[in-house]
Amino acid sequence: MSEDRPCHKDLQPPVSAKYVLKNEKSGLADGTIVVTVDKDRNSATDIIPFWANEKGILPGFMPLYAFRITGETTRFELSGNVIIPKGATKLFLFASDFDTSATTEQPFVIDLPKGAASDENFGELVTEFQVISDLHVAADPTPFARILSDIIEISPDSIGLFIDGDITQCGADSEYQKFLEIYNSFKNAPDYYASIGNHDFYQAKAGRETRRQARERFLKVARYPDGKKPESQHYDFWLSGYHFVFLGDDETAGDYLSSAFNDETMEWLRSVLGSNRDAERPIFLFHHQPIRYTVVGSFDDYDRLRDPDGIARRAVFTGLWGENAAKLRTVLKDFPEVILFSGHQHISLGYPNTVKLRDNELPTIVNTASASQAATIRDHIKEKGKGSEGFYVYVYKDKIILRGRDFKAKKWIPSAQFCVYTGKGEDHENSL
């Protein structure tokens, strides 16, 4: 127990709580949780919510995003367009002490309004695929095998596993070979497709080769659906009637963390996005680094990184910022149907701003966490973990369902179950 908490305090559930939905019949969780605690008699620091029913916590789901207690009364806004899963009739709120990891045995129970949960009748499923990033195979090869096994079990009709950068830890040939060895050991695994990440350049960072050689090594592993190899880190293809676009970088910054584009690449991207365009049909775009001020990890949500020695050292944002972010923003503004997946920051799924819904300036942008090193943020300190997370993507006629998955726990991440609309109309954005 920390020194600023009197030792007579006990861990207790909230004294009272309510959950106010913006639309009780939408099937979406958009709304506010208001919790009141007895601060004089309670050592709780956090509230951990779970979807539940009459039998208890809903099977197959992790907890929702745990939020901090900020005073006697705490208000927490749930992220937009999060789906209330089918069968959920209650919200359980457990109180927790972060320092000791203790949690109340009994929750405060909130009954959901009748019909609040989604019936998950989204229409006819058109296609499905998975998106992960930051695999870092050499660092720990185990997660990749676990992911492939999970996909084969849950999504046997998957059209592909899309890896949004950092297949490897250092871009070494041995790491790519390990990746292929694991992949080829699963006979029923879907085809994989990949974009390049900053770690895939680390052989060049170490002075062992040029950036061009690092790209060439990546391109030997990258591929089109017909098995042919792309000639550039920027490439695209159509699959199952949908456009998939991979945007690499032209000049990885001196820190080998951020990315940069030349004008020719931006002209290429604009041309490709406009090719056979149907503004009612999503375009799936992959770039490893996130755009500044879009998704979690790209804001000023952390300014320190905890080292393996336990010391939190100063950190700065790396990704797409300044002139290069402006270049990409200018192109994307004209293509609201794009869904951009970005990794790099490793921040676990389910945090606020995991998904940035489209607006007048940018299309939908999705944080893809990490397949082997999912990170957490607390008190502006980012701490790398060993979590393994990613998205199952289900494509319907007028919407995309993004289902965040904890591959290690083999459970769904409830704060990362999103409905993203694909048409021009905005009047259906807050209802399933």
C-alpha positions in Angstrom: 0.0 0.0 0.0 1.5 3.4 -1.0 2.4 5.9 1.7 -0.3 8.4 0.8 -3.0 6.0 1.6 -4.0 5.5 5.3 -3.6 1.9 6.4 -7.1 1.7 7.8 -8.6 1.9 4.3 -10.2 -1.2 2.9 -10.8 -2.2 -0.7 -14.5 -1.8 -1.4 -16.8 -1.7 -4.4 -18.3 1.6 -5.5 -21.0 3.1 -3.2 -23.1 3.8 -6.3 -22.7 3.8 -10.0 -24.7 4.4 -13.2 -24.2 3.9 -16.9 -25.9 6.5 -19.2 -26.1 5.4 -22.8 -26.3 8.0 -25.6 -28.7 5.7 -27.4 -30.2 2.7 -25.5 -31.3 0.9 -28.7 -28.2 1.4 -30.8 -26.2 -1.7 -29.8 -23.3 0.6 -29.1 -21.6 1.3 -25.8 -21.2 5.1 -26.4 -22.1 6.7 -23.1 -20.8 7.6 -19.6 -20.1 5.6 -16.5 -20.4 7.6 -13.3 -19.0 6.0 -10.2 -19.1 7.2 -6.6 -16.7 5.8 -3.9 -16.2 6.4 -0.2 -12.7 7.9 -0.5 -12.3 8.0 3.3 -12.8 4.2 3.7 -11.7 2.9 0.3 -8.2 2.2 -1.1 -9.4 1.6 -4.6 -7.5 3.4 -7.4 -9.2 1.9 -10.4 -12.5 0.6 -11.7 -12.5 -2.5 -13.9 -15.7 -3.1 -15.9 -16.9 -6.3 -17.4 -19.8 -7.1 -19.7 -21.9 -9.7 -17.9 -25.3 -11.5 -17.8 -27.3 -13.3 -15.1 -24.7 -16.0 -15.0 -21.8 -13.7 -14.4 -19.0 -12.3 -16.6 -19.7 -12.8 -20.3 -17.6 -15.8 -21.4 -14.7 -15.2 -23.8 -14.2 -11.6 -23.0 -11.4 -9.7 -21.2 -12.4 -6.7 -19.0 -13.2 -3.4 -20.6 -10.7 -0.6 -20.3 -9.9 0.0 -16.6 -10.2 3.7 -15.6 -8.7 5.7 -12.8 -10.7 6.9 -9.8 -10.2 10.6 -9.8 -12.2 11.7 -6.7 -15.3 10.9 -4.8 -17.2 10.9 -8.1 -15.6 9.8 -11.4 -17.0 10.1 -14.9 -15.7 8.0 -17.7 -16.6 8.2 -21.3 -16.6 5.0 -23.3 -15.0 5.1 -26.7 -17.2 5.8 -29.7 -18.8 3.0 -31.7 -17.8 0.2 -29.3 -20.2 -2.7 -29.7 -22.1 -4.1 -26.7 -21.7 -7.8 -27.3 -24.7 -10.1 -27.8 -26.0 -11.6 -24.6 -24.7 -8.8 -22.3 -27.4 -7.7 -19.9 -25.3 -6.2 -17.1 -22.2 -4.2 -16.5 -20.0 -5.4 -13.5 -17.8 -2.8 -11.9 -15.0 -4.2 -9.7 -12.8 -1.8 -7.7 -9.1 -2.4 -7.8 -5.9 -1.3 -6.0 -3.3 -0.8 -8.7 -0.3 -1.0 -6.3 -1.3 -4.4 -4.9 -3.3 -5.8 -7.9 -6.1 -6.6 -5.4 -9.6 -6.5 -6.7 -13.0 -6.7 -4.9 -14.5 -10.1 -4.8 -18.0 -8.7 -5.5 -18.8 -6.1 -8.2 -21.2 -3.3 -8.2 -23.9 -4.5 -10.7 -25.6 -2.2 -13.3 -28.5 -3.6 -15.3 -28.3 -2.6 -19.0 -31.5 -1.2 -20.5 -33.5 -3.9 -22.2 -32.3 -4.3 -25.8 -29.1 -2.3 -25.3 -26.8 -5.1 -26.5 -26.3 -5.7 -30.2 -28.0 -8.6 -31.8 -24.9 -8.8 -34.0 -27.0 -9.2 -37.1 -24.8 -7.2 -39.3 -26.1 -8.5 -42.6 -24.3 -10.7 -45.1 -20.6 -11.2 -44.4 -18.6 -10.3 -47.6 -15.1 -11.2 -46.5 -12.8 -11.4 -43.4 -9.2 -11.0 -42.6 -6.8 -10.3 -39.7 -4.4 -7.4 -39.0 -1.5 -7.5 -36.7 1.8 -5.5 -36.4 5.1 -5.4 -34.6 5.6 -9.2 -34.6 9.4 -8.9 -33.9 9.8 -12.6 -34.6 13.4 -12.8 -33.3 12.5 -11.2 -30.0 10.0 -14.0 -29.3 8.9 -16.4 -32.0 6.1 -18.0 -29.9 3.4 -15.4 -30.4 3.3 -15.9 -34.2 2.6 -19.6 -33.9 -0.1 -18.8 -31.3 -1.7 -16.2 -33.7 -1.7 -18.6 -36.7 -3.4 -21.3 -34.6 -6.0 -18.9 -33.4 -6.8 -17.7 -36.9 -7.1 -21.2 -38.3 -9.6 -22.0 -35.4 -11.7 -18.9 -35.5 -11.5 -17.7 -39.2 -10.9 -20.6 -41.5 -12.3 -18.5 -44.4 -9.8 -15.7 -43.9 -8.5 -14.1 -47.1 -5.3 -13.1 -45.4 -3.2 -12.1 -42.5 -2.0 -8.5 -42.9 1.2 -7.6 -41.0 1.6 -3.9 -40.6 5.4 -3.6 -40.3 8.1 -4.9 -38.0 7.9 -8.6 -39.0 11.5 -8.8 -37.6 13.4 -7.3 -34.7 16.4 -6.3 -36.7 15.7 -7.1 -40.4 18.2 -9.9 -40.4 17.9 -12.8 -42.9 17.8 -15.3 -40.0 14.8 -13.5 -38.6 12.9 -13.6 -41.9 13.8 -17.3 -42.2 12.4 -17.9 -38.7 9.2 -16.1 -39.7 8.8 -18.3 -42.8 9.6 -21.4 -40.9 6.9 -20.8 -38.4 4.4 -19.7 -41.1 5.1 -22.8 -43.3 4.6 -25.1 -40.4 0.8 -24.3 -40.5 -0.6 -25.8 -43.6 -4.1 -24.2 -43.2 -2.9 -20.7 -42.4 -4.2 -17.9 -44.6 -1.8 -16.1 -47.0 0.1 -13.3 -45.3 0.8 -9.8 -46.7 3.1 -7.2 -45.2 4.2 -3.6 -45.1 7.7 -2.6 -44.0 8.4 -1.3 -40.5 11.3 0.6 -39.0 12.7 -2.5 -37.3 13.0 -4.1 -40.7 15.8 -1.5 -41.4 17.8 -2.2 -38.2 20.6 -4.1 -40.1 21.2 -0.7 -41.9 21.0 1.1 -38.6 23.8 -1.1 -37.3 25.9 -0.3 -40.3 25.8 -3.8 -41.7 24.0 -2.8 -45.0 22.4 0.0 -46.8 18.7 1.0 -46.5 18.3 -0.2 -50.1 19.6 -3.6 -49.1 17.3 -3.7 -46.1 14.3 -3.0 -48.4 15.4 -5.6 -50.9 15.5 -8.2 -48.1 12.0 -7.3 -47.0 10.7 -7.5 -50.6 11.9 -11.1 -50.9 9.4 -11.9 -48.2 6.6 -9.6 -49.2 4.2 -10.9 -51.9 1.1 -10.4 -54.0 -1.9 -12.8 -53.9 -0.5 -14.6 -57.0 2.8 -15.2 -55.2 4.8 -12.7 -57.2 7.1 -10.2 -55.4 6.6 -6.5 -55.4 9.4 -4.4 -56.7 8.8 -1.5 -54.3 7.9 -1.1 -50.6 4.9 0.9 -52.0 2.5 -1.5 -53.7 -1.2 -2.5 -53.9 -3.5 -5.2 -55.1 -7.2 -6.1 -55.2 -8.5 -9.1 -53.3 -12.1 -10.3 -52.9 -13.2 -7.1 -54.6 -11.4 -4.8 -52.1 -8.4 -2.6 -52.6 -5.4 -3.2 -50.3 -2.6 -0.6 -50.3 0.8 -0.8 -48.7 2.7 2.5 -48.0 6.3 2.0 -47.0 8.7 4.9 -46.6 11.3 6.6 -48.7 13.8 7.9 -46.2 13.6 6.4 -42.7 14.7 9.1 -40.4 18.1 9.1 -38.8 16.7 7.7 -35.6 15.3 4.7 -37.6 12.0 5.3 -35.9 10.0 7.8 -37.9 9.2 7.7 -41.7 9.3 10.1 -44.5 7.9 10.4 -48.0 9.0 12.1 -51.2 6.5 13.9 -53.5 6.6 11.1 -56.1 5.3 8.6 -53.5 2.5 10.9 -52.5 1.5 11.3 -56.2 1.7 7.5 -56.5 -0.6 7.1 -53.4 -3.2 9.6 -54.7 -3.2 7.8 -58.0 -3.6 4.4 -56.5 -6.3 5.4 -54.1 -8.3 6.9 -57.0 -7.9 3.8 -59.2 -11.3 2.1 -59.8 -12.5 4.1 -56.8 -16.0 3.6 -55.3 -16.5 6.0 -52.4 -19.0 3.5 -50.9 -16.4 0.8 -50.8 -13.5 0.9 -48.2 -9.9 1.0 -49.1 -7.6 -0.8 -46.7 -4.3 1.2 -46.3 -1.3 0.0 -44.2 1.5 2.2 -43.0 3.6 1.2 -40.0 4.0 4.5 -38.2 0.9 6.5 -36.9 0.1 10.0 -37.9 0.7 12.5 -35.0 -2.5 13.3 -33.0 -4.7 10.6 -34.4 -4.7 7.3 -32.4 -3.5 6.4 -28.9 0.3 6.8 -28.6 0.4 9.6 -31.0 -0.9 12.2 -28.6 1.0 13.5 -25.6 -0.4 10.5 -23.6 3.1 9.5 -22.6 6.5 11.3 -22.3 8.5 8.6 -20.6 9.5 5.0 -21.4 10.3 2.5 -18.7 13.6 0.8 -19.3 14.3 -2.9 -18.4 16.1 -1.6 -15.3 12.9 -0.1 -14.1 13.8 3.6 -14.7 11.4 5.8 -16.6 13.4 7.8 -19.1 12.4 10.7 -21.3 10.6 9.8 -24.5 9.6 11.7 -27.6 7.0 10.8 -30.2 8.2 8.9 -33.2 6.1 8.2 -36.2 4.6 10.6 -38.8 4.9 14.2 -37.8 5.7 17.6 -39.3 6.0 17.9 -43.1 5.6 14.2 -43.7 2.4 13.9 -41.7 1.1 17.0 -43.5 1.8 15.3 -46.9 -0.1 12.2 -46.0 -3.0 14.2 -44.4 -3.4 16.2 -47.6 -3.9 13.0 -49.7 -6.1 11.2 -47.2 -8.5 14.1 -46.7 -9.8 13.4 -50.2 -10.4 9.7 -49.5 -12.7 9.3 -46.5 -13.5 5.7 -47.4 -9.9 4.7 -46.5 -9.3 2.7 -43.3 -5.7 3.2 -42.3 -4.0 0.7 -40.0 -0.9 1.8 -38.1 1.3 0.1 -35.5 4.7 1.0 -34.2 3.7 2.4 -30.8 2.6 -1.0 -29.4 -0.1 0.5 -27.2 -2.6 -2.2 -26.2 -6.0 -2.3 -27.8 -9.0 -0.9 -26.0 -7.4 2.3 -24.7 -9.3 5.5 -25.5 -8.4 6.5 -29.1 -7.7 3.0 -30.2 -9.7 4.0 -33.3 -10.1 7.5 -34.7 -13.4 7.6 -36.6 -13.4 9.5 -39.8 -14.1 13.2 -39.9 -13.8 16.0 -42.4 -10.0 16.0 -42.2 -9.0 12.3 -42.1 -10.5 8.9 -42.7 -10.8 6.2 -40.0 -7.4 5.3 -38.5 -6.8 2.1 -36.4 -4.1 1.4 -33.8 -3.0 -2.2 -34.2 -1.1 -2.6 -30.9 1.6 -5.3 -31.1 1.5 -9.0 -31.8 4.3 -9.7 -29.3 5.0 -6.7 -27.1 1.8 -4.9 -26.3 2.5 -1.9 -24.1 0.6 0.0 -21.4 0.5 3.6 -20.4 0.0 4.9 -16.9 1.0 8.3 -15.4 2.5 9.3 -18.7 4.9 6.3 -18.6 4.8 3.8 -21.4 5.8 0.3 -20.4 6.4 -2.4 -22.9 4.8 -5.7 -22.1 4.6 -9.2 -23.6 1.0 -9.0 -24.7 -0.1 -10.4 -28.1 -3.0 -8.5 -29.7 -4.5 -7.8 -33.1 -7.7 -7.4 -35.0 -10.1 -9.7 -36.7 -11.7 -7.7 -39.5 -15.2 -8.6 -40.8 -16.4 -6.8 -43.9 -20.1 -6.3 -44.5 -21.9 -4.4 -47.2 -22.1 -1.1 -45.4 -19.9 -1.6 -42.3 -16.7 -3.0 -41.0 -16.6 -4.9 -37.7 -13.2 -4.7 -36.0 -12.8 -7.3 -33.2 -9.8 -6.8 -31.0 -8.3 -10.1 -29.9 -5.9 -11.1 -27.0 -4.2 -14.0 -28.6 -2.4 -15.1 -25.4 -5.6 -15.2 -23.4 -7.7 -16.4 -26.4 -10.3 -13.8 -25.5 -11.9 -10.8 -27.1 -11.0 -7.3 -25.9 -14.4 -5.7 -25.3 -13.2 -2.1 -25.5 -11.8 -2.9 -29.0 -15.0 -4.2 -30.6 -15.7 -1.5 -33.1 -18.3 -0.8 -35.8 -17.0 1.4 -38.6 -19.3 2.6 -41.3 -18.3 2.7 -45.0 -20.9 4.7 -46.8 -21.2 8.4 -47.4 -24.1 8.9 -45.1 -23.5 10.1 -41.5 -26.9 9.7 -40.0 -26.3 6.0 -39.1 -22.9 6.6 -37.4 -24.3 6.0 -33.9 -26.4 3.0 -34.4 -26.1 -0.6 -35.7 
